[in-house]
Amino acid sequence: MNAPVPFAIKICGLSTPETLEAALGAGADMIGLNFHPKSPRFVTLERARELAAMARGRTAIVALIVDWDGRRAAELVEALKPDWLQLHGSETPDETAALRRVAGRPVMKALGIAGAEDLGAVAAYRGAADRILLDAKPPKDAAFPGGHGRPFDWSLLAGLDPAQPFMLSGGLDPANVAQAIGLTRPAGVDVSSGVESAPGVKDPARIAEFIAAARKAAAAVQEGSQA
Ligand SMILES: O=C(O)c1ccccc1N[C@@H]1O[C@H](COP(=O)(O)O)[C@@H](O)[C@H]1O
């Protein structure tokens, strides 16, 4: 039997040393650096290297990319040395497996969920991705494919194979994360907008509140499943 993976809390879209330090101090397990140019959380490689140097050895560093090819991803890995790649575009299972191979890093594949039919994609990525991240589907006219602060209907996840681990994202915040964890029992949670005071502006107090609430709810689920 595989060893259980510890519950992971990821704070995504960090772009300043101060807010990164807030996430590290509050105990984030993963931090996300966003390389999608249309995102309000976009960081240059230079800024990302500065932040990664602060974070290395204290948390897992995740580089978020959207529909990149393998050569570009491998160059980013060489320059930044992230622990993970987060693929948040329309990468197919084959492209996901190829990116993982070429870049030599574990990959977290984000899948957009709006209805029960979207859950079918999850099985297709088994073996291609190291983690599945279930996010709300972006609005149709959206300029970027994630980070819109919108939740999806969590009750849809009752239709998922209970043996399938996943991380949950999409519209999570300090006030709803405990309910989301209790209902869906994810292997981790990921947040961006819900810990901001404005798009792209992270709020240290909300980061700390989010991490404390998620940690407490995950511990309660764990205790409940052991009882
Ligand atoms: O945050 C962004 O700007 C972003 C841009 C492009 C792709 C993904 C992005 N963020 C990811 O989206 C989800 C949900 O974010 P939110 O909490 O609803 O704002 C999360 O996994 C982020 O990593």
The ligand as a Gaussian input file, in Angstrom:
#p B3LYP/6-31G(d) Opt

LIG

0 1
 O       -4.426000      32.904000     -10.420000
 C       -4.326000      33.144000     -11.623000
 O       -4.257000      34.298000     -12.049000
 C       -4.296000      32.021000     -12.617000
 C       -4.066000      32.320000     -13.941000
 C       -4.016000      31.319000     -14.888000
 C       -4.207000      29.999000     -14.510000
 C       -4.444000      29.687000     -13.167000
 C       -4.489000      30.670000     -12.214000
 N       -4.707000      30.388000     -10.865000
 C       -5.118000      29.141000     -10.337000
 O       -6.536000      29.074000     -10.389000
 C       -7.026000      28.332000      -9.287000
 C       -8.197000      29.025000      -8.611000
 O       -7.873000      30.292000      -8.174000
 P       -8.856000      31.140000      -7.213000
 O       -8.497000      30.748000      -5.810000
 O      -10.260000      30.810000      -7.567000
 O       -8.486000      32.542000      -7.501000
 C       -5.865000      28.080000      -8.373000
 O       -5.500000      26.724000      -8.567000
 C       -4.748000      28.933000      -8.882000
 O       -3.541000      28.211000      -8.798000

